[in-house]
């Protein structure tokens, strides 16, 4: 039986639905209200209005243990996404500011755990064995014994995506799936800024290793960008210093994470949701997967 949330008044549900409708402009307020009601365990908004005080108010997010807080967020994201027929990654990005079930701040670790759990509940279900969607390590000289890699669909050898590359390749015998399941992760290539552009209009855009837009900062406000958004008229472009180390490690990673922290960014960019597309199609690259994600093209 689904969990039912009770509220002392309708303030939180109303504000949550309004924010969700604003975050997803194609969703009307009435649709957002119904989706919020369903996610809270009610048939519709009318039932929520009548029964929201039928029991003691539910425990707020900030008073839950970490695991329970994340499980609650996962359930809300999946329910809202299904009700609205929206990308649940977009719903997840809106959830912290909806403040539907509390005022707890989401950390990057929260977002990563929620996002990967949603993938496992949908496009990349967990299965035992050696197959696309499993996390594995590579037993070969030059590779770390603990570095994780996502197994991509492959007709020969093993294609993979990890923090550094989206189209890695190793021999089948080199791929090791440990008996103890390795933790799911979001590859840094899909969320860690590689650099930034200062635009003519005064905004700043952070871009990925594949030069796809992640975030726009304007007047102190942060906007999540579609990775296929066209960026023109920049007056300066800079990269985080690597000092001889891979961009996703060392000084460049540290500098990029500092910039995210300065802007208060803990959520994942839309680009992160190309991962399931990359897992399922061995021939597509990150830019092609971004076009599929944004509806610019279809999978072949």
C-alpha positions as CSV (number, residue, x, y, z in Angstrom):
1,X,0.0,0.0,0.0
2,X,1.3,3.4,-1.0
3,X,2.3,5.8,1.8
4,X,-0.2,8.6,2.5
5,X,1.1,12.0,3.5
6,X,-0.9,14.2,5.9
7,X,-0.5,17.9,6.2
8,X,-1.6,20.5,8.8
9,X,-2.9,22.6,6.0
10,X,-2.7,22.8,2.2
11,X,0.2,25.3,2.0
12,X,2.9,22.8,1.1
13,X,0.9,20.9,-1.5
14,X,-0.3,24.1,-3.2
15,X,3.2,25.7,-3.3
16,X,4.7,22.4,-4.5
17,X,2.2,22.1,-7.4
18,X,2.8,25.7,-8.4
19,X,6.6,25.3,-8.4
20,X,6.3,22.1,-10.4
21,X,4.1,23.7,-13.0
22,X,6.6,26.6,-13.3
23,X,9.6,24.2,-13.5
24,X,7.8,22.2,-16.2
25,X,6.1,24.9,-18.3
26,X,4.3,22.4,-20.5
27,X,2.4,21.1,-17.4
28,X,-0.7,23.0,-16.3
29,X,-1.3,23.8,-12.7
30,X,-4.3,21.5,-12.5
31,X,-2.2,18.6,-13.9
32,X,0.6,19.4,-11.4
33,X,-1.9,19.5,-8.5
34,X,-3.4,16.1,-9.4
35,X,0.1,14.6,-9.8
36,X,1.1,16.0,-6.4
37,X,-2.1,14.5,-4.8
38,X,-1.4,11.1,-6.3
39,X,2.2,11.1,-5.2
40,X,0.9,11.9,-1.7
41,X,-1.3,8.9,-1.7
42,X,-4.7,10.4,-2.8
43,X,-6.9,9.7,-5.8
44,X,-7.0,13.3,-6.9
45,X,-6.6,16.9,-5.6
46,X,-10.2,17.0,-4.3
47,X,-9.5,14.0,-2.0
48,X,-6.3,15.6,-0.8
49,X,-8.2,18.8,0.0
50,X,-10.7,16.8,2.1
51,X,-8.5,14.2,3.8
52,X,-5.1,15.9,4.3
53,X,-5.8,16.4,8.0
54,X,-7.2,13.0,8.7
55,X,-4.2,11.9,10.7
56,X,-1.2,13.5,12.4
57,X,1.1,15.4,10.0
58,X,3.7,13.2,8.3
59,X,7.3,13.5,9.5
60,X,9.2,16.2,7.7
61,X,12.2,15.3,5.5
62,X,14.7,17.0,7.9
63,X,13.7,14.6,10.7
64,X,14.1,11.4,8.6
65,X,17.3,9.2,8.5
66,X,19.2,9.6,5.3
67,X,18.0,6.3,3.8
68,X,14.4,7.0,4.5
69,X,14.6,10.5,3.1
70,X,16.1,9.2,-0.1
71,X,13.5,6.4,-0.5
72,X,10.8,9.0,0.0
73,X,12.3,11.2,-2.6
74,X,12.7,8.3,-5.1
75,X,9.0,7.4,-4.6
76,X,7.9,11.0,-5.2
77,X,10.0,11.4,-8.3
78,X,8.8,8.2,-9.9
79,X,5.2,8.9,-9.1
80,X,5.3,12.5,-10.3
81,X,7.1,11.6,-13.5
82,X,4.7,8.8,-14.3
83,X,1.6,11.0,-13.6
84,X,2.9,13.8,-15.7
85,X,4.5,11.6,-18.4
86,X,7.6,13.7,-17.8
87,X,11.3,12.9,-17.6
88,X,11.8,11.9,-14.0
89,X,15.2,13.6,-14.0
90,X,13.4,16.9,-14.7
91,X,11.0,16.2,-11.8
92,X,13.9,15.4,-9.5
93,X,15.6,18.7,-10.3
94,X,12.4,20.5,-9.3
95,X,11.7,18.4,-6.1
96,X,14.1,20.2,-3.6
97,X,12.5,23.6,-4.3
98,X,8.9,22.2,-4.2
99,X,9.4,21.5,-0.4
100,X,6.4,19.2,-0.5
101,X,7.5,17.1,2.4
102,X,10.0,19.3,4.2
103,X,12.8,21.8,3.9
104,X,15.8,19.5,3.9
105,X,18.6,20.5,1.5
106,X,19.6,17.9,-1.1
107,X,23.3,17.1,-1.4
108,X,24.9,15.9,-4.5
109,X,25.1,12.4,-2.9
110,X,21.3,12.5,-2.4
111,X,20.8,13.4,-6.0
112,X,23.1,10.7,-7.3
113,X,21.4,8.0,-5.1
114,X,18.0,9.1,-6.2
115,X,18.9,9.4,-9.9
116,X,20.5,6.0,-10.1
117,X,17.7,4.4,-8.2
118,X,15.2,5.8,-10.7
119,X,17.3,4.4,-13.5
120,X,17.3,1.0,-11.9
121,X,13.5,1.2,-11.4
122,X,13.1,2.0,-15.1
123,X,15.4,2.0,-18.1
124,X,18.4,0.1,-16.6
125,X,16.9,-2.5,-14.2
126,X,19.5,-4.3,-12.1
127,X,20.2,-7.9,-13.2
128,X,22.9,-10.3,-12.1
129,X,25.7,-11.3,-14.5
130,X,27.7,-9.8,-17.3
131,X,25.4,-7.6,-19.4
132,X,24.7,-4.0,-20.4
133,X,23.8,-1.9,-17.3
134,X,26.1,-3.7,-14.9
135,X,28.9,-2.0,-13.0
136,X,32.3,-3.7,-13.5
137,X,36.0,-3.2,-13.2
138,X,38.8,-3.9,-15.6
139,X,41.7,-6.3,-14.8
140,X,44.4,-5.0,-17.0
141,X,47.6,-3.0,-16.7
142,X,46.9,0.7,-16.6
143,X,43.5,0.4,-15.0
144,X,42.6,0.8,-11.4
145,X,41.4,-2.3,-9.6
146,X,38.5,-0.4,-8.0
147,X,37.5,2.1,-10.7
148,X,33.9,1.5,-11.7
149,X,32.6,1.4,-15.3
150,X,29.1,1.0,-16.8
151,X,28.8,-1.8,-19.3
152,X,27.3,-0.5,-22.6
153,X,25.5,-2.6,-25.2
154,X,28.3,-4.4,-27.2
155,X,28.4,-6.8,-30.1
156,X,32.2,-7.3,-29.8
157,X,34.5,-6.8,-26.8
158,X,33.0,-4.6,-24.0
159,X,32.1,-1.0,-24.5
160,X,31.8,1.1,-21.4
161,X,31.3,4.6,-20.0
162,X,33.0,5.9,-16.8
163,X,34.1,9.2,-15.3
164,X,36.5,9.9,-18.1
165,X,35.3,8.3,-21.3
166,X,31.9,7.6,-22.8
167,X,33.1,5.1,-25.4
168,X,35.8,3.0,-23.7
169,X,36.6,-0.5,-24.9
170,X,38.2,-3.5,-23.3
171,X,38.4,-7.2,-24.1
172,X,35.7,-9.4,-22.7
173,X,38.1,-11.4,-20.5
174,X,39.3,-8.1,-19.0
175,X,35.8,-7.2,-17.7
176,X,35.2,-8.4,-14.1
177,X,31.8,-8.2,-12.4
178,X,32.6,-8.6,-8.7
179,X,30.4,-10.9,-6.6
180,X,29.8,-7.9,-4.3
181,X,27.7,-5.5,-6.3
182,X,29.6,-2.3,-7.1
183,X,27.8,1.0,-6.3
184,X,25.9,2.7,-9.1
185,X,27.2,6.2,-10.0
186,X,26.7,9.1,-12.4
187,X,29.7,9.5,-14.6
188,X,31.4,12.8,-14.2
189,X,31.5,13.2,-17.9
190,X,27.8,13.8,-17.7
191,X,27.7,16.4,-14.9
192,X,31.1,17.8,-14.0
193,X,31.8,21.1,-15.8
194,X,34.8,21.0,-18.1
195,X,34.8,24.8,-18.3
196,X,32.6,27.9,-18.7
197,X,31.6,30.6,-21.1
198,X,31.0,34.2,-20.2
199,X,28.2,35.3,-22.5
200,X,27.7,38.7,-24.1
201,X,24.5,39.1,-22.1
202,X,26.4,38.9,-18.8
203,X,25.4,35.3,-18.0
204,X,27.8,32.4,-17.5
205,X,27.3,28.9,-18.9
206,X,29.0,25.9,-17.6
207,X,29.6,23.2,-20.2
208,X,30.5,19.5,-20.1
209,X,33.6,17.6,-21.5
210,X,31.6,17.2,-24.7
211,X,31.0,21.0,-24.9
212,X,27.3,20.6,-24.1
213,X,25.6,23.2,-21.8
214,X,24.8,22.2,-18.2
215,X,23.9,25.3,-16.3
216,X,23.3,29.0,-17.0
217,X,23.9,31.5,-14.1
218,X,22.2,34.9,-14.5
219,X,22.0,37.5,-11.8
220,X,22.7,34.9,-9.1
221,X,20.0,32.5,-10.4
222,X,20.9,29.1,-11.8
223,X,19.0,27.6,-14.7
224,X,19.3,24.0,-15.8
225,X,19.8,23.8,-19.6
226,X,18.8,21.4,-22.3
227,X,22.1,19.9,-23.6
228,X,21.0,20.6,-27.2
229,X,20.6,24.3,-26.5
230,X,22.5,26.5,-29.0
231,X,25.0,28.8,-27.4
232,X,26.3,31.8,-29.3
233,X,27.7,35.2,-28.6
234,X,30.1,34.3,-25.8
235,X,32.9,36.8,-25.2
236,X,35.2,34.4,-23.3
237,X,35.7,30.7,-22.8
238,X,37.8,29.1,-20.1
239,X,38.7,25.6,-18.9
240,X,39.5,24.4,-15.4
241,X,43.3,23.9,-15.1
242,X,44.4,20.2,-15.4
243,X,48.1,20.4,-14.6
244,X,48.9,17.3,-16.4
245,X,46.1,15.2,-14.8
246,X,42.9,13.9,-16.4
247,X,40.2,16.6,-16.4
248,X,37.8,14.5,-14.2
249,X,40.4,14.1,-11.4
250,X,42.9,16.2,-9.6
251,X,43.0,20.0,-9.8
252,X,40.4,20.4,-12.6
253,X,37.8,18.3,-10.8
254,X,38.5,20.2,-7.5
255,X,38.1,23.6,-9.2
256,X,34.9,22.5,-11.0
257,X,33.4,21.2,-7.8
258,X,34.3,24.5,-6.0
259,X,32.5,26.5,-8.7
260,X,29.4,24.3,-8.4
261,X,29.5,24.8,-4.6
262,X,29.9,28.6,-5.1
263,X,26.7,28.7,-7.1
264,X,24.9,26.3,-4.8
265,X,24.5,23.6,-7.4
266,X,24.0,20.1,-6.0
267,X,21.5,18.8,-8.5
268,X,22.3,16.9,-11.7
269,X,22.1,18.6,-15.1
270,X,19.7,17.3,-17.7
271,X,22.7,15.8,-19.6
272,X,23.0,13.1,-16.9
273,X,19.9,11.4,-18.2
274,X,21.6,10.4,-21.5
275,X,23.2,7.5,-19.5
276,X,20.4,5.0,-20.1
277,X,20.5,5.9,-23.9
278,X,24.2,5.3,-24.0
279,X,23.8,1.9,-22.2
280,X,21.2,0.7,-24.6
281,X,22.8,1.9,-27.9
282,X,26.4,1.0,-28.5
283,X,26.6,3.2,-31.7
284,X,25.5,6.5,-30.2
285,X,27.8,9.1,-28.7
286,X,27.0,11.7,-26.0
287,X,26.0,14.4,-28.4
288,X,23.7,12.0,-30.3
289,X,22.2,10.7,-27.0
290,X,21.5,14.3,-26.0
291,X,19.5,14.8,-29.2
292,X,17.4,11.7,-28.4
293,X,16.9,12.9,-24.8
294,X,15.7,16.4,-26.0
295,X,13.5,14.9,-28.7
296,X,15.6,16.4,-31.6
297,X,16.1,12.9,-33.1
298,X,15.0,9.3,-32.5
299,X,17.0,6.2,-31.9
300,X,17.8,4.4,-35.1
